[in-house]
Amino acid sequence: MYIPKFNYQPISRQTVEGRRLYATPDGRKIPSVTTILDKTKPHEKIKALNEWRKRVGYERAQQITTESANRGTGMHSYLERCIRDGQMPDLPGNKFNHNSWHMAQTIKNQGLINCQEFWGIEVPLYYPEIYAGTSDCVGVHNDQESIIDFKQTNKPKKKEWIDDYFLQLCAYAVAHNKLHNTDINRGVIMMCIAPLENNVPVYQEFILEGQDWKHYENLWWDRVEEYYTKFQ
């Protein structure tokens, strides 16, 4: 059930020297969560990404990245409409959008079904003077207040591969708690693997809570400190 429980205020985004910044109501311009994570990305992850680009070829790598981004944008759009309207939109006539629709349908059937309330979608959040970002969804999952993020992937993921996703969850929760006096300490990644030809999408779910949550929350603040030490 879509219940706009909080008065989420929009914040504007702008790109300055390659950094995504948010202009917050106090007049400050602060970095996005994704900018902080990108600028403080561990060396081994940068190396692995560069090796992948070299292995598949830079042109093909860019094509894969663009296709994934477009598919993910479409999937998010269908999920937002589903949450807001209470039902999935009809299958689009354009076949190029079919994968995104089927992936959204899969997340709806296997992930959203366990949500009792949706408080907001594309929720603008910021921690005053420090960082800002946009959470895909905030609400109640399995009767617990949670930050919910939707992800698409070309291949199945392992928990140890998605550290940055967990850090995003913590960043959004901390900001939400600061702005709206909540006590969210749980996050859910609802992920869908893009279907290959003649296959159906496959759903993956990762829940971050308890001691793991505290671990990643501390790691998030470490990355924030590293960003401001190196880039400010």
C-alpha positions as CSV (number, residue, x, y, z in Angstrom):
1,M,0.0,0.0,0.0
2,Y,1.4,3.4,-1.0
3,I,1.2,5.7,2.0
4,P,3.2,9.0,1.7
5,K,4.0,9.1,5.4
6,F,6.7,11.8,5.3
7,N,7.0,15.2,3.6
8,Y,9.9,14.4,1.3
9,Q,11.2,17.7,-0.2
10,P,12.8,17.7,-3.6
11,I,16.5,18.6,-3.9
12,S,18.1,19.6,-7.2
13,R,21.1,17.9,-8.8
14,Q,23.9,19.3,-10.8
15,T,27.2,18.2,-12.2
16,V,30.3,20.2,-11.3
17,E,33.7,19.1,-12.7
18,G,32.5,15.5,-13.0
19,R,30.9,15.4,-9.6
20,R,27.2,15.0,-9.0
21,L,26.2,17.5,-6.4
22,Y,23.0,18.3,-4.6
23,A,21.7,21.7,-3.7
24,T,20.1,21.3,-0.3
25,P,17.5,23.6,1.4
26,D,20.3,25.2,3.5
27,G,21.9,26.5,0.3
28,R,24.9,24.1,0.4
29,K,26.1,22.0,-2.5
30,I,27.1,18.5,-1.3
31,P,28.3,15.4,-3.0
32,S,26.0,12.5,-3.9
33,V,26.3,9.1,-2.3
34,T,27.4,7.6,-5.6
35,T,30.0,10.3,-6.1
36,I,31.6,9.5,-2.7
37,L,31.6,5.8,-3.5
38,D,33.0,6.3,-6.9
39,K,35.8,8.6,-5.7
40,T,36.8,6.3,-2.9
41,K,36.5,3.0,-4.9
42,P,39.2,0.5,-3.7
43,H,42.1,0.1,-6.1
44,E,41.3,-3.6,-6.6
45,K,37.8,-2.8,-7.9
46,I,39.2,-0.2,-10.3
47,K,41.7,-2.7,-11.5
48,A,39.1,-5.4,-12.0
49,L,36.9,-3.0,-14.0
50,N,39.7,-1.9,-16.2
51,E,40.7,-5.5,-16.9
52,W,37.1,-6.4,-17.8
53,R,37.0,-3.5,-20.3
54,K,40.3,-4.6,-21.8
55,R,39.2,-8.2,-22.0
56,V,35.8,-7.6,-23.8
57,G,37.0,-4.5,-25.7
58,Y,36.3,-0.9,-24.8
59,E,33.6,-0.4,-27.4
60,R,31.8,-3.6,-26.4
61,A,32.2,-2.7,-22.7
62,Q,30.5,0.7,-23.3
63,Q,27.7,-1.0,-25.3
64,I,27.1,-3.4,-22.4
65,T,27.1,-0.6,-19.9
66,T,24.7,1.5,-21.9
67,E,22.3,-1.4,-22.5
68,S,22.3,-2.3,-18.8
69,A,21.7,1.3,-17.8
70,N,18.8,1.7,-20.2
71,R,17.3,-1.6,-19.1
72,G,17.6,-0.6,-15.4
73,T,16.0,2.7,-16.0
74,G,13.0,1.1,-17.7
75,M,12.7,-1.5,-14.9
76,H,12.8,1.3,-12.2
77,S,10.1,3.2,-14.1
78,Y,7.7,0.3,-14.2
79,L,8.3,-0.5,-10.5
80,E,7.6,3.1,-9.6
81,R,4.3,3.1,-11.5
82,C,3.4,-0.2,-10.0
83,I,4.0,1.0,-6.4
84,R,2.2,4.3,-7.0
85,D,-0.8,2.9,-8.9
86,G,-1.0,-0.4,-7.0
87,Q,-0.6,-2.5,-10.2
88,M,1.8,-3.1,-13.0
89,P,1.3,-1.2,-16.2
90,D,0.4,-3.3,-19.3
91,L,3.2,-5.0,-21.3
92,P,4.5,-2.3,-23.6
93,G,4.0,-2.6,-27.3
94,N,7.7,-1.8,-28.0
95,K,9.5,-5.2,-27.8
96,F,12.7,-3.4,-26.8
97,N,11.1,-2.6,-23.4
98,H,9.9,-6.1,-22.8
99,N,12.9,-7.2,-20.7
100,S,12.6,-4.2,-18.4
101,W,8.9,-4.9,-17.9
102,H,9.4,-8.7,-17.2
103,M,12.2,-7.9,-14.8
104,A,9.9,-5.4,-13.0
105,Q,7.1,-8.0,-12.9
106,T,9.5,-10.5,-11.4
107,I,10.5,-8.1,-8.6
108,K,6.9,-7.3,-8.0
109,N,5.9,-10.9,-7.7
110,Q,8.8,-12.0,-5.5
111,G,10.0,-8.9,-3.7
112,L,7.3,-6.2,-3.5
113,I,4.8,-8.9,-2.4
114,N,6.6,-8.9,1.0
115,C,6.2,-5.1,1.5
116,Q,3.3,-4.0,3.7
117,E,3.8,-0.2,3.1
118,F,5.5,2.1,0.7
119,W,6.3,5.5,2.1
120,G,8.0,7.0,-0.9
121,I,9.7,6.2,-4.2
122,E,12.6,8.0,-5.7
123,V,13.0,9.5,-2.2
124,P,15.3,12.6,-2.0
125,L,17.5,12.4,1.1
126,Y,20.5,14.2,2.5
127,Y,22.6,14.3,5.6
128,P,23.0,18.1,6.3
129,E,26.3,19.5,5.1
130,I,27.7,16.0,4.3
131,Y,26.0,14.1,1.4
132,A,22.8,13.5,-0.4
133,G,21.1,11.0,-2.7
134,T,17.9,9.4,-3.9
135,S,16.7,6.1,-2.5
136,D,14.6,3.9,-4.8
137,C,12.1,3.2,-2.1
138,V,11.4,3.5,1.6
139,G,8.8,1.5,3.5
140,V,8.0,-1.6,5.4
141,H,9.3,-5.0,4.3
142,N,8.4,-8.1,6.3
143,D,7.0,-5.8,9.0
144,Q,10.2,-3.9,9.4
145,E,11.0,-0.4,8.4
146,S,13.5,-0.6,5.5
147,I,15.4,1.1,2.8
148,I,14.7,-0.7,-0.5
149,D,16.8,-0.6,-3.6
150,F,16.1,-2.1,-7.0
151,K,19.0,-3.5,-9.0
152,Q,19.4,-5.2,-12.3
153,T,22.3,-7.4,-13.3
154,N,23.5,-9.4,-16.3
155,K,24.8,-12.3,-14.1
156,P,24.0,-13.6,-10.6
157,K,25.7,-11.8,-7.8
158,K,27.3,-13.0,-4.6
159,K,27.0,-11.0,-1.4
160,E,30.7,-10.3,-1.3
161,W,30.5,-8.6,-4.7
162,I,27.9,-5.9,-3.7
163,D,29.6,-3.9,-0.9
164,D,28.7,-0.6,-2.6
165,Y,25.0,-1.5,-2.7
166,F,25.1,-2.2,1.1
167,L,26.9,1.1,1.7
168,Q,24.2,2.9,-0.3
169,L,21.5,1.4,1.9
170,C,23.2,2.6,5.0
171,A,23.8,6.1,3.6
172,Y,20.2,6.5,2.8
173,A,19.0,5.1,6.1
174,V,21.3,7.4,8.2
175,A,20.1,10.4,6.2
176,H,16.4,9.4,6.5
177,N,16.8,9.0,10.3
178,K,18.4,12.4,10.6
179,L,15.8,14.2,8.5
180,H,12.7,12.4,9.6
181,N,13.4,11.1,13.1
182,T,13.1,7.5,12.1
183,D,15.2,4.5,13.3
184,I,15.8,2.5,10.1
185,N,18.6,0.0,10.4
186,R,17.7,-2.5,7.7
187,G,17.9,-2.6,4.0
188,V,16.8,-4.8,1.1
189,I,18.3,-5.2,-2.3
190,M,15.7,-6.5,-4.8
191,M,17.8,-7.6,-7.8
192,C,16.7,-9.1,-11.1
193,I,19.0,-10.9,-13.5
194,A,18.3,-9.9,-17.1
195,P,16.8,-12.7,-19.1
196,L,18.7,-14.3,-21.9
197,E,16.9,-15.3,-25.1
198,N,14.0,-17.7,-24.3
199,N,14.7,-17.4,-20.6
200,V,12.8,-15.7,-17.8
201,P,14.3,-13.2,-15.3
202,V,15.7,-14.6,-12.1
203,Y,15.2,-12.8,-8.8
204,Q,17.8,-12.4,-6.1
205,E,17.3,-10.7,-2.7
206,F,19.9,-9.5,-0.2
207,I,18.9,-8.3,3.3
208,L,21.2,-6.2,5.4
209,E,20.5,-6.0,9.1
210,G,21.9,-6.7,12.6
211,Q,25.6,-6.7,13.0
212,D,26.2,-6.7,9.3
213,W,24.3,-3.4,9.2
214,K,26.5,-1.8,11.8
215,H,29.6,-3.0,10.0
216,Y,28.6,-1.4,6.7
217,E,27.3,1.7,8.4
218,N,30.8,2.2,9.9
219,L,32.3,1.5,6.5
220,W,30.1,4.1,5.0
221,W,31.4,6.8,7.4
222,D,34.9,5.7,6.7
223,R,34.4,6.3,3.0
224,V,32.8,9.7,3.7
225,E,35.9,10.7,5.8
226,E,38.2,9.5,3.0
227,Y,36.3,11.5,0.5
228,Y,36.5,14.7,2.4
229,T,40.1,14.1,3.3
230,K,41.2,13.6,-0.3
231,F,38.8,15.7,-2.4
232,Q,37.8,18.7,-0.3
